[in-house]
Amino acid sequence: QVQVVESGGGFVQAGGSLNLSCVASGRTFSAYAMGWFRQAPGKEREFVAAIAGSGDTKYYAESVKGRFTISRVNAKDTVFLEMNSLKLEDTAVYYCAAKETGFYYYSSSRTYDYWGQGTQVTVSS
């Protein structure tokens, strides 16, 4: 089974930046589309960003567009989420997910096959 591990969460002041990393096990990382989701306390899990296996196509939730950047380094089996201009409402547990079955319905969490345990991001004033 593919193992997904996120890291890089922590505390940051509003307006600051934080970078998350996600490593997915396996020898064919480039075959997976990857996504970032987040879940704030008392709220449903929501889509944040996704990237195709080749890295040539990216999608972002409207709430983070222009502030967050998703990227990947397939040689390191790693996907990144660069978060800038952080807001209080960005506070959430951030999850990394791998999609084995193709880059369809990228914003739907139920279409992803493997999930990490999450890393908490807390934005303070």
N, CA, C and O atoms as CSV, one atom per row, in Angstrom:
chain,resi,resn,atom,element,x,y,z
A,1,GLN,N,N,0.836,-1.178,0.000
A,1,GLN,CA,C,0.000,0.000,0.000
A,1,GLN,C,C,0.884,1.245,0.000
A,1,GLN,O,O,1.991,1.239,0.538
A,2,VAL,N,N,0.382,2.292,-0.603
A,2,VAL,CA,C,1.099,3.550,-0.635
A,2,VAL,C,C,0.962,4.228,0.718
A,2,VAL,O,O,-0.134,4.316,1.273
A,3,GLN,N,N,2.068,4.699,1.236
A,3,GLN,CA,C,2.066,5.450,2.478
A,3,GLN,C,C,2.313,6.922,2.185
A,3,GLN,O,O,3.195,7.276,1.401
A,4,VAL,N,N,1.531,7.762,2.818
A,4,VAL,CA,C,1.601,9.197,2.603
A,4,VAL,C,C,1.876,9.868,3.937
A,4,VAL,O,O,1.174,9.620,4.917
A,5,VAL,N,N,2.891,10.714,3.979
A,5,VAL,CA,C,3.284,11.378,5.218
A,5,VAL,C,C,3.477,12.863,4.972
A,5,VAL,O,O,4.296,13.264,4.145
A,6,GLU,N,N,2.713,13.681,5.696
A,6,GLU,CA,C,2.845,15.131,5.611
A,6,GLU,C,C,3.762,15.639,6.718
A,6,GLU,O,O,3.916,15.003,7.761
A,7,SER,N,N,4.356,16.775,6.473
A,7,SER,CA,C,5.166,17.428,7.482
A,7,SER,C,C,5.232,18.917,7.185
A,7,SER,O,O,4.883,19.359,6.090
A,8,GLY,N,N,5.680,19.679,8.159
A,8,GLY,CA,C,5.878,21.108,7.968
A,8,GLY,C,C,4.849,21.990,8.636
A,8,GLY,O,O,4.981,23.214,8.611
A,9,GLY,N,N,3.832,21.405,9.232
A,9,GLY,CA,C,2.839,22.206,9.918
A,9,GLY,C,C,3.418,22.862,11.150
A,9,GLY,O,O,4.481,22.478,11.637
A,10,GLY,N,N,2.710,23.846,11.642
A,10,GLY,CA,C,3.174,24.549,12.823
A,10,GLY,C,C,2.393,25.817,13.047
A,10,GLY,O,O,1.274,25.974,12.558
A,11,PHE,N,N,2.994,26.718,13.793
A,11,PHE,CA,C,2.363,27.991,14.130
A,11,PHE,C,C,2.995,29.111,13.315
A,11,PHE,O,O,4.212,29.166,13.139
A,12,VAL,N,N,2.155,29.985,12.831
A,12,VAL,CA,C,2.631,31.106,12.039
A,12,VAL,C,C,1.697,32.289,12.244
A,12,VAL,O,O,0.496,32.111,12.445
A,13,GLN,N,N,2.241,33.476,12.192
A,13,GLN,CA,C,1.425,34.671,12.332
A,13,GLN,C,C,0.719,34.999,11.027
A,13,GLN,O,O,1.216,34.696,9.943
A,14,ALA,N,N,-0.436,35.614,11.145
A,14,ALA,CA,C,-1.169,36.043,9.964
A,14,ALA,C,C,-0.280,36.904,9.086
A,14,ALA,O,O,0.451,37.769,9.567
A,15,GLY,N,N,-0.360,36.646,7.787
A,15,GLY,CA,C,0.482,37.349,6.838
A,15,GLY,C,C,1.791,36.651,6.558
A,15,GLY,O,O,2.510,37.012,5.627
A,16,GLY,N,N,2.101,35.653,7.361
A,16,GLY,CA,C,3.339,34.923,7.199
A,16,GLY,C,C,3.222,33.783,6.208
A,16,GLY,O,O,2.207,33.624,5.530
A,17,SER,N,N,4.274,32.999,6.140
A,17,SER,CA,C,4.347,31.898,5.188
A,17,SER,C,C,4.730,30.608,5.883
A,17,SER,O,O,5.369,30.610,6.935
A,18,LEU,N,N,4.331,29.521,5.278
A,18,LEU,CA,C,4.648,28.204,5.792
A,18,LEU,C,C,4.643,27.228,4.625
A,18,LEU,O,O,3.804,27.323,3.729
A,19,ASN,N,N,5.568,26.304,4.641
A,19,ASN,CA,C,5.656,25.318,3.574
A,19,ASN,C,C,5.408,23.915,4.114
A,19,ASN,O,O,5.995,23.507,5.116
A,20,LEU,N,N,4.540,23.195,3.440
A,20,LEU,CA,C,4.245,21.822,3.798
A,20,LEU,C,C,4.872,20.876,2.786
A,20,LEU,O,O,5.003,21.203,1.607
A,21,SER,N,N,5.255,19.708,3.259
A,21,SER,CA,C,5.807,18.683,2.390
A,21,SER,C,C,5.033,17.399,2.579
A,21,SER,O,O,4.465,17.148,3.642
A,22,CYS,N,N,5.015,16.600,1.550
A,22,CYS,CA,C,4.325,15.325,1.594
A,22,CYS,C,C,5.132,14.309,0.804
A,22,CYS,O,O,5.451,14.528,-0.364
A,23,VAL,N,N,5.455,13.209,1.442
A,23,VAL,CA,C,6.200,12.144,0.787
A,23,VAL,C,C,5.302,10.928,0.648
A,23,VAL,O,O,4.710,10.466,1.624
A,24,ALA,N,N,5.205,10.422,-0.548
A,24,ALA,CA,C,4.415,9.231,-0.824
A,24,ALA,C,C,5.349,8.089,-1.201
A,24,ALA,O,O,6.195,8.232,-2.084
A,25,SER,N,N,5.192,6.982,-0.542
A,25,SER,CA,C,6.046,5.831,-0.815
A,25,SER,C,C,5.727,5.227,-2.172
A,25,SER,O,O,4.646,5.428,-2.725
A,26,GLY,N,N,6.687,4.488,-2.690
A,26,GLY,CA,C,6.491,3.841,-3.971
A,26,GLY,C,C,7.569,4.216,-4.960
A,26,GLY,O,O,8.337,5.155,-4.748
A,27,ARG,N,N,7.613,3.472,-6.034
A,27,ARG,CA,C,8.634,3.686,-7.049
A,27,ARG,C,C,8.090,4.386,-8.293
A,27,ARG,O,O,8.836,4.681,-9.226
A,28,THR,N,N,6.784,4.647,-8.295
A,28,THR,CA,C,6.155,5.304,-9.432
A,28,THR,C,C,5.341,6.508,-8.984
A,28,THR,O,O,4.171,6.646,-9.341
A,29,PHE,N,N,5.961,7.367,-8.209
A,29,PHE,CA,C,5.279,8.530,-7.675
A,29,PHE,C,C,4.670,9.390,-8.772
A,29,PHE,O,O,3.591,9.956,-8.594
A,30,SER,N,N,5.348,9.489,-9.894
A,30,SER,CA,C,4.865,10.344,-10.969
A,30,SER,C,C,3.541,9.881,-11.557
A,30,SER,O,O,2.886,10.639,-12.272
A,31,ALA,N,N,3.140,8.661,-11.270
A,31,ALA,CA,C,1.877,8.146,-11.778
A,31,ALA,C,C,0.675,8.658,-10.985
A,31,ALA,O,O,-0.466,8.535,-11.431
A,32,TYR,N,N,0.934,9.227,-9.818
A,32,TYR,CA,C,-0.142,9.692,-8.956
A,32,TYR,C,C,-0.381,11.183,-9.109
A,32,TYR,O,O,0.550,11.988,-9.085
A,33,ALA,N,N,-1.642,11.527,-9.265
A,33,ALA,CA,C,-2.020,12.903,-9.027
A,33,ALA,C,C,-2.040,13.094,-7.515
A,33,ALA,O,O,-2.361,12.164,-6.776
A,34,MET,N,N,-1.704,14.273,-7.060
A,34,MET,CA,C,-1.631,14.532,-5.633
A,34,MET,C,C,-2.494,15.726,-5.268
A,34,MET,O,O,-2.646,16.669,-6.046
A,35,GLY,N,N,-3.050,15.666,-4.082
A,35,GLY,CA,C,-3.901,16.750,-3.633
A,35,GLY,C,C,-3.649,17.128,-2.192
A,35,GLY,O,O,-3.173,16.324,-1.390
A,36,TRP,N,N,-3.974,18.353,-1.884
A,36,TRP,CA,C,-3.967,18.843,-0.509
A,36,TRP,C,C,-5.397,19.201,-0.128
A,36,TRP,O,O,-6.108,19.863,-0.883
A,37,PHE,N,N,-5.798,18.761,1.035
A,37,PHE,CA,C,-7.096,19.086,1.605
A,37,PHE,C,C,-6.874,19.607,3.016
A,37,PHE,O,O,-5.806,19.415,3.599
A,38,ARG,N,N,-7.873,20.257,3.552
A,38,ARG,CA,C,-7.758,20.727,4.920
A,38,ARG,C,C,-9.100,20.623,5.628
A,38,ARG,O,O,-10.159,20.628,5.002
A,39,GLN,N,N,-9.026,20.529,6.940
A,39,GLN,CA,C,-10.227,20.447,7.739
A,39,GLN,C,C,-10.047,21.280,8.995
A,39,GLN,O,O,-9.184,21.000,9.827
A,40,ALA,N,N,-10.862,22.292,9.117
A,40,ALA,CA,C,-10.842,23.148,10.286
A,40,ALA,C,C,-11.779,22.574,11.339
A,40,ALA,O,O,-12.696,21.826,11.000
A,41,PRO,N,N,-11.568,22.905,12.607
A,41,PRO,CA,C,-12.438,22.386,13.668
A,41,PRO,C,C,-13.902,22.694,13.402
A,41,PRO,O,O,-14.265,23.839,13.134
A,42,GLY,N,N,-14.736,21.673,13.476
A,42,GLY,CA,C,-16.162,21.852,13.282
A,42,GLY,C,C,-16.606,22.016,11.845
A,42,GLY,O,O,-17.784,22.268,11.589
A,43,LYS,N,N,-15.687,21.879,10.900
A,43,LYS,CA,C,-16.031,22.047,9.502
A,43,LYS,C,C,-15.715,20.788,8.698
A,43,LYS,O,O,-14.987,19.905,9.150
A,44,GLU,N,N,-16.278,20.732,7.505
A,44,GLU,CA,C,-16.021,19.611,6.619
A,44,GLU,C,C,-14.659,19.750,5.960
A,44,GLU,O,O,-14.130,20.852,5.817
A,45,ARG,N,N,-14.104,18.623,5.566
A,45,ARG,CA,C,-12.852,18.641,4.839
A,45,ARG,C,C,-13.065,19.330,3.494
A,45,ARG,O,O,-14.056,19.078,2.808
A,46,GLU,N,N,-12.139,20.190,3.127
A,46,GLU,CA,C,-12.280,20.923,1.883
A,46,GLU,C,C,-11.028,20.821,1.022
A,46,GLU,O,O,-9.913,20.648,1.514
A,47,PHE,N,N,-11.252,20.933,-0.252
A,47,PHE,CA,C,-10.176,20.890,-1.226
A,47,PHE,C,C,-9.337,22.148,-1.147
A,47,PHE,O,O,-9.861,23.247,-0.969
A,48,VAL,N,N,-8.032,21.982,-1.280
A,48,VAL,CA,C,-7.114,23.114,-1.272
A,48,VAL,C,C,-6.404,23.253,-2.616
A,48,VAL,O,O,-6.467,24.306,-3.250
A,49,ALA,N,N,-5.733,22.197,-3.043
A,49,ALA,CA,C,-4.972,22.251,-4.286
A,49,ALA,C,C,-4.705,20.845,-4.782
A,49,ALA,O,O,-4.726,19.889,-4.006
A,50,ALA,N,N,-4.453,20.718,-6.077
A,50,ALA,CA,C,-4.128,19.431,-6.667
A,50,ALA,C,C,-3.154,19.627,-7.807
A,50,ALA,O,O,-3.096,20.695,-8.417
A,51,ILE,N,N,-2.393,18.588,-8.088
A,51,ILE,CA,C,-1.399,18.651,-9.148
A,51,ILE,C,C,-1.351,17.318,-9.873
A,51,ILE,O,O,-1.405,16.261,-9.244
A,52,ALA,N,N,-1.249,17.366,-11.181
A,52,ALA,CA,C,-1.163,16.163,-11.988
A,52,ALA,C,C,0.172,15.472,-11.770
A,52,ALA,O,O,1.120,16.072,-11.264
A,53,GLY,N,N,0.237,14.210,-12.156
A,53,GLY,CA,C,1.449,13.435,-11.961
A,53,GLY,C,C,2.671,14.062,-12.590
A,53,GLY,O,O,3.757,14.035,-12.013
A,54,SER,N,N,2.500,14.621,-13.759
A,54,SER,CA,C,3.605,15.257,-14.459
A,54,SER,C,C,3.913,16.644,-13.923
A,54,SER,O,O,4.969,17.205,-14.217
A,55,GLY,N,N,3.008,17.196,-13.147
A,55,GLY,CA,C,3.166,18.544,-12.637
A,55,GLY,C,C,2.725,19.626,-13.596
A,55,GLY,O,O,2.861,20.811,-13.293
A,56,ASP,N,N,2.204,19.249,-14.737
A,56,ASP,CA,C,1.857,20.222,-15.759
A,56,ASP,C,C,0.500,20.883,-15.546
A,56,ASP,O,O,0.202,21.902,-16.170
A,57,THR,N,N,-0.314,20.320,-14.682
A,57,THR,CA,C,-1.636,20.870,-14.432
A,57,THR,C,C,-1.851,21.026,-12.938
A,57,THR,O,O,-1.597,20.105,-12.162
A,58,LYS,N,N,-2.315,22.187,-12.550
A,58,LYS,CA,C,-2.563,22.482,-11.145
A,58,LYS,C,C,-3.942,23.103,-10.975
A,58,LYS,O,O,-4.436,23.805,-11.857
A,59,TYR,N,N,-4.546,22.837,-9.839
A,59,TYR,CA,C,-5.842,23.411,-9.505
A,59,TYR,C,C,-5.815,23.905,-8.071
A,59,TYR,O,O,-5.147,23.335,-7.208
A,60,TYR,N,N,-6.554,24.975,-7.837
A,60,TYR,CA,C,-6.597,25.571,-6.515
A,60,TYR,C,C,-8.026,25.920,-6.131
A,60,TYR,O,O,-8.845,26.282,-6.976
A,61,ALA,N,N,-8.305,25.806,-4.854
A,61,ALA,CA,C,-9.556,26.329,-4.349
A,61,ALA,C,C,-9.527,27.845,-4.460
A,61,ALA,O,O,-8.471,28.465,-4.331
A,62,GLU,N,N,-10.676,28.431,-4.697
A,62,GLU,CA,C,-10.748,29.876,-4.845
A,62,GLU,C,C,-10.229,30.599,-3.604
A,62,GLU,O,O,-9.651,31.681,-3.707
A,63,SER,N,N,-10.431,30.010,-2.454
A,63,SER,CA,C,-10.035,30.646,-1.211
A,63,SER,C,C,-8.523,30.778,-1.035
A,63,SER,O,O,-8.062,31.598,-0.241
A,64,VAL,N,N,-7.754,29.979,-1.768
A,64,VAL,CA,C,-6.301,30.021,-1.618
A,64,VAL,C,C,-5.590,30.458,-2.889
A,64,VAL,O,O,-4.374,30.650,-2.885
A,65,LYS,N,N,-6.320,30.614,-3.954
A,65,LYS,CA,C,-5.718,30.973,-5.234
A,65,LYS,C,C,-4.979,32.300,-5.120
A,65,LYS,O,O,-5.505,33.284,-4.599
A,66,GLY,N,N,-3.755,32.302,-5.618
A,66,GLY,CA,C,-2.930,33.495,-5.536
A,66,GLY,C,C,-2.082,33.566,-4.289
A,66,GLY,O,O,-1.161,34.379,-4.213
A,67,ARG,N,N,-2.375,32.726,-3.307
A,67,ARG,CA,C,-1.620,32.711,-2.060
A,67,ARG,C,C,-0.843,31.411,-1.865
A,67,ARG,O,O,0.257,31.414,-1.311
A,68,PHE,N,N,-1.418,30.304,-2.320
A,68,PHE,CA,C,-0.793,28.994,-2.158
A,68,PHE,C,C,-0.264,28.504,-3.494
A,68,PHE,O,O,-0.819,28.821,-4.546
A,69,THR,N,N,0.803,27.734,-3.446
A,69,THR,CA,C,1.368,27.131,-4.645
A,69,THR,C,C,1.667,25.663,-4.389
A,69,THR,O,O,2.360,25.319,-3.431
A,70,ILE,N,N,1.147,24.810,-5.240
A,70,ILE,CA,C,1.441,23.390,-5.145
A,70,ILE,C,C,2.503,23.040,-6.178
A,70,ILE,O,O,2.484,23.554,-7.297
A,71,SER,N,N,3.420,22.172,-5.803
A,71,SER,CA,C,4.468,21.736,-6.713
A,71,SER,C,C,4.890,20.329,-6.329
A,71,SER,O,O,4.502,19.816,-5.279
A,72,ARG,N,N,5.679,19.717,-7.179
A,72,ARG,CA,C,6.143,18.377,-6.861
A,72,ARG,C,C,7.520,18.142,-7.442
A,72,ARG,O,O,7.895,18.732,-8.456
A,73,VAL,N,N,8.267,17.275,-6.788
A,73,VAL,CA,C,9.562,16.824,-7.262
A,73,VAL,C,C,9.475,15.308,-7.302
A,73,VAL,O,O,9.651,14.632,-6.288
A,74,ASN,N,N,9.206,14.797,-8.467
A,74,ASN,CA,C,8.952,13.369,-8.588
A,74,ASN,C,C,10.166,12.515,-8.229
A,74,ASN,O,O,10.018,11.400,-7.730
A,75,ALA,N,N,11.354,13.034,-8.479
A,75,ALA,CA,C,12.562,12.291,-8.143
A,75,ALA,C,C,12.694,12.069,-6.646
A,75,ALA,O,O,13.414,11.169,-6.214
A,76,LYS,N,N,12.005,12.883,-5.849
A,76,LYS,CA,C,12.033,12.759,-4.395
A,76,LYS,C,C,10.711,12.248,-3.831
A,76,LYS,O,O,10.525,12.211,-2.614
A,77,ASP,N,N,9.802,11.857,-4.704
A,77,ASP,CA,C,8.486,11.365,-4.287
A,77,ASP,C,C,7.786,12.360,-3.371
A,77,ASP,O,O,7.129,11.968,-2.406
A,78,THR,N,N,7.926,13.632,-3.672
A,78,THR,CA,C,7.471,14.665,-2.759
A,78,THR,C,C,6.601,15.701,-3.451
A,78,THR,O,O,6.879,16.116,-4.577
A,79,VAL,N,N,5.553,16.107,-2.766
A,79,VAL,CA,C,4.719,17.211,-3.210
A,79,VAL,C,C,4.772,18.282,-2.128
A,79,VAL,O,O,4.847,17.971,-0.939
A,80,PHE,N,N,4.734,19.530,-2.541
A,80,PHE,CA,C,4.853,20.651,-1.624
A,80,PHE,C,C,3.626,21.547,-1.702
A,80,PHE,O,O,2.934,21.599,-2.718
A,81,LEU,N,N,3.380,22.234,-0.627
A,81,LEU,CA,C,2.371,23.279,-0.615
A,81,LEU,C,C,2.995,24.503,0.037
A,81,LEU,O,O,3.233,24.531,1.244
A,82,GLU,N,N,3.253,25.500,-0.775
A,82,GLU,CA,C,3.793,26.759,-0.281
A,82,GLU,C,C,2.630,27.683,0.048
A,82,GLU,O,O,1.817,27.999,-0.820
A,83,MET,N,N,2.554,28.105,1.274
A,83,MET,CA,C,1.453,28.930,1.733
A,83,MET,C,C,1.978,30.303,2.109
A,83,MET,O,O,2.837,30.436,2.981
A,84,ASN,N,N,1.461,31.305,1.454
A,84,ASN,CA,C,1.861,32.680,1.702
A,84,ASN,C,C,0.652,33.511,2.098
A,84,ASN,O,O,-0.493,33.116,1.881
A,85,SER,N,N,0.928,34.663,2.679
A,85,SER,CA,C,-0.135,35.582,3.099
A,85,SER,C,C,-1.213,34.850,3.894
A,85,SER,O,O,-2.406,34.997,3.630
A,86,LEU,N,N,-0.779,34.078,4.849
A,86,LEU,CA,C,-1.702,33.250,5.608
A,86,LEU,C,C,-2.700,34.084,6.399
A,86,LEU,O,O,-2.385,35.154,6.921
A,87,LYS,N,N,-3.905,33.554,6.465
A,87,LYS,CA,C,-5.000,34.194,7.175
A,87,LYS,C,C,-5.449,33.310,8.325
A,87,LYS,O,O,-5.163,32.112,8.349
A,88,LEU,N,N,-6.146,33.902,9.268
A,88,LEU,CA,C,-6.645,33.140,10.401
A,88,LEU,C,C,-7.510,31.971,9.938
A,88,LEU,O,O,-7.469,30.892,10.530
A,89,GLU,N,N,-8.282,32.183,8.892
A,89,GLU,CA,C,-9.170,31.144,8.406
A,89,GLU,C,C,-8.450,29.991,7.708
A,89,GLU,O,O,-9.080,29.001,7.335
A,90,ASP,N,N,-7.136,30.114,7.532
A,90,ASP,CA,C,-6.356,29.011,6.982
A,90,ASP,C,C,-6.023,27.969,8.040
A,90,ASP,O,O,-5.514,26.896,7.715
A,91,THR,N,N,-6.301,28.270,9.280
A,91,THR,CA,C,-6.034,27.335,10.364
A,91,THR,C,C,-6.828,26.049,10.153
A,91,THR,O,O,-8.052,26.079,10.026
A,92,ALA,N,N,-6.128,24.933,10.118
A,92,ALA,CA,C,-6.765,23.648,9.861
A,92,ALA,C,C,-5.719,22.549,9.939
A,92,ALA,O,O,-4.518,22.813,9.993
A,93,VAL,N,N,-6.194,21.328,9.943
A,93,VAL,CA,C,-5.320,20.191,9.724
A,93,VAL,C,C,-5.242,19.985,8.219
A,93,VAL,O,O,-6.267,19.860,7.549
A,94,TYR,N,N,-4.039,19.953,7.700
A,94,TYR,CA,C,-3.837,19.800,6.270
A,94,TYR,C,C,-3.466,18.363,5.944
A,94,TYR,O,O,-2.574,17.781,6.562
A,95,TYR,N,N,-4.157,17.803,4.972
A,95,TYR,CA,C,-3.956,16.421,4.568
A,95,TYR,C,C,-3.428,16.341,3.147
A,95,TYR,O,O,-3.855,17.084,2.264
A,96,CYS,N,N,-2.513,15.447,2.949
A,96,CYS,CA,C,-1.994,15.137,1.626
A,96,CYS,C,C,-2.622,13.830,1.162
A,96,CYS,O,O,-2.782,12.899,1.951
A,97,ALA,N,N,-2.970,13.761,-0.094
A,97,ALA,CA,C,-3.614,12.569,-0.626
A,97,ALA,C,C,-3.089,12.236,-2.011
A,97,ALA,O,O,-2.701,13.119,-2.775
A,98,ALA,N,N,-3.084,10.958,-2.319
A,98,ALA,CA,C,-2.629,10.462,-3.611
A,98,ALA,C,C,-3.784,9.838,-4.365
A,98,ALA,O,O,-4.579,9.088,-3.799
A,99,LYS,N,N,-3.867,10.152,-5.640
A,99,LYS,CA,C,-4.915,9.632,-6.503
A,99,LYS,C,C,-4.307,8.666,-7.495
A,99,LYS,O,O,-3.554,9.065,-8.383
A,100,GLU,N,N,-4.632,7.401,-7.344
A,100,GLU,CA,C,-4.061,6.350,-8.174
A,100,GLU,C,C,-4.782,6.188,-9.501
A,100,GLU,O,O,-4.197,5.722,-10.478
A,101,THR,N,N,-6.043,6.569,-9.537
A,101,THR,CA,C,-6.916,6.229,-10.645
A,101,THR,C,C,-7.059,7.294,-11.722
A,101,THR,O,O,-7.933,7.192,-12.582
A,102,GLY,N,N,-6.224,8.295,-11.683
A,102,GLY,CA,C,-6.269,9.317,-12.706
A,102,GLY,C,C,-6.706,10.663,-12.172
A,102,GLY,O,O,-7.253,10.767,-11.073
A,103,PHE,N,N,-6.461,11.679,-12.952
A,103,PHE,CA,C,-6.705,13.040,-12.502
A,103,PHE,C,C,-8.109,13.499,-12.886
A,103,PHE,O,O,-8.284,14.400,-13.707
A,104,TYR,N,N,-9.091,12.866,-12.283
A,104,TYR,CA,C,-10.477,13.217,-12.480
A,104,TYR,C,C,-11.096,13.590,-11.143
A,104,TYR,O,O,-10.736,13.041,-10.102
A,105,TYR,N,N,-12.020,14.521,-11.184
A,105,TYR,CA,C,-12.703,14.978,-9.977
A,105,TYR,C,C,-11.695,15.300,-8.879
A,105,TYR,O,O,-11.801,14.822,-7.749
A,106,TYR,N,N,-10.747,16.098,-9.234
A,106,TYR,CA,C,-9.603,16.389,-8.365
A,106,TYR,C,C,-9.980,17.059,-7.049
A,106,TYR,O,O,-9.240,16.966,-6.070
A,107,SER,N,N,-11.120,17.728,-7.021
A,107,SER,CA,C,-11.518,18.446,-5.818
A,107,SER,C,C,-12.352,17.609,-4.859
A,107,SER,O,O,-12.735,18.089,-3.792
A,108,SER,N,N,-12.636,16.380,-5.221
A,108,SER,CA,C,-13.461,15.506,-4.402
A,108,SER,C,C,-12.578,14.566,-3.592
A,108,SER,O,O,-11.857,13.745,-4.159
A,109,SER,N,N,-12.633,14.681,-2.297
A,109,SER,CA,C,-11.778,13.874,-1.439
A,109,SER,C,C,-12.015,12.377,-1.599
A,109,SER,O,O,-11.090,11.579,-1.447
A,110,ARG,N,N,-13.239,11.998,-1.903
A,110,ARG,CA,C,-13.555,10.577,-1.991
A,110,ARG,C,C,-12.958,9.896,-3.218
A,110,ARG,O,O,-13.017,8.672,-3.326
A,111,THR,N,N,-12.392,10.656,-4.134
A,111,THR,CA,C,-11.757,10.066,-5.307
A,111,THR,C,C,-10.269,9.793,-5.095
A,111,THR,O,O,-9.616,9.236,-5.977
A,112,TYR,N,N,-9.730,10.170,-3.954
A,112,TYR,CA,C,-8.322,9.919,-3.650
A,112,TYR,C,C,-8.177,8.591,-2.914
A,112,TYR,O,O,-9.023,8.216,-2.102
A,113,ASP,N,N,-7.101,7.898,-3.211
A,113,ASP,CA,C,-6.935,6.531,-2.745
A,113,ASP,C,C,-6.133,6.385,-1.458
A,113,ASP,O,O,-6.383,5.475,-0.668
A,114,TYR,N,N,-5.189,7.260,-1.250
A,114,TYR,CA,C,-4.309,7.162,-0.091
A,114,TYR,C,C,-4.190,8.507,0.596
A,114,TYR,O,O,-4.096,9.549,-0.054
A,115,TRP,N,N,-4.195,8.468,1.917
A,115,TRP,CA,C,-4.191,9.687,2.712
A,115,TRP,C,C,-3.146,9.663,3.809
A,115,TRP,O,O,-2.864,8.620,4.399
A,116,GLY,N,N,-2.583,10.820,4.071
A,116,GLY,CA,C,-1.706,10.965,5.205
A,116,GLY,C,C,-2.505,11.231,6.465
A,116,GLY,O,O,-3.730,11.344,6.419
A,117,GLN,N,N,-1.818,11.330,7.583
A,117,GLN,CA,C,-2.465,11.538,8.872
A,117,GLN,C,C,-2.764,13.000,9.157
A,117,GLN,O,O,-3.516,13.311,10.081
A,118,GLY,N,N,-2.194,13.880,8.390
A,118,GLY,CA,C,-2.449,15.294,8.551
A,118,GLY,C,C,-1.373,16.009,9.343
A,118,GLY,O,O,-0.697,15.410,10.180
A,119,THR,N,N,-1.223,17.279,9.073
A,119,THR,CA,C,-0.309,18.128,9.819
A,119,THR,C,C,-1.036,19.429,10.119
A,119,THR,O,O,-1.645,20.027,9.231
A,120,GLN,N,N,-0.972,19.863,11.360
A,120,GLN,CA,C,-1.758,21.015,11.772
A,120,GLN,C,C,-1.056,22.327,11.467
A,120,GLN,O,O,0.134,22.498,11.734
A,121,VAL,N,N,-1.816,23.238,10.907
A,121,VAL,CA,C,-1.357,24.595,10.642
A,121,VAL,C,C,-2.219,25.542,11.455
A,121,VAL,O,O,-3.443,25.551,11.317
A,122,THR,N,N,-1.589,26.332,12.296
A,122,THR,CA,C,-2.307,27.284,13.125
A,122,THR,C,C,-1.809,28.687,12.832
A,122,THR,O,O,-0.628,28.989,12.999
A,123,VAL,N,N,-2.715,29.533,12.399
A,123,VAL,CA,C,-2.389,30.915,12.068
A,123,VAL,C,C,-2.929,31.814,13.168
A,123,VAL,O,O,-4.117,31.765,13.488
A,124,SER,N,N,-2.080,32.615,13.733
A,124,SER,CA,C,-2.463,33.498,14.825
A,124,SER,C,C,-2.375,34.954,14.397
A,124,SER,O,O,-1.670,35.296,13.447
A,125,SER,N,N,-3.098,35.802,15.109
A,125,SER,CA,C,-3.093,37.222,14.808
A,125,SER,C,C,-1.853,37.889,15.360
A,125,SER,O,O,-1.678,39.097,15.200
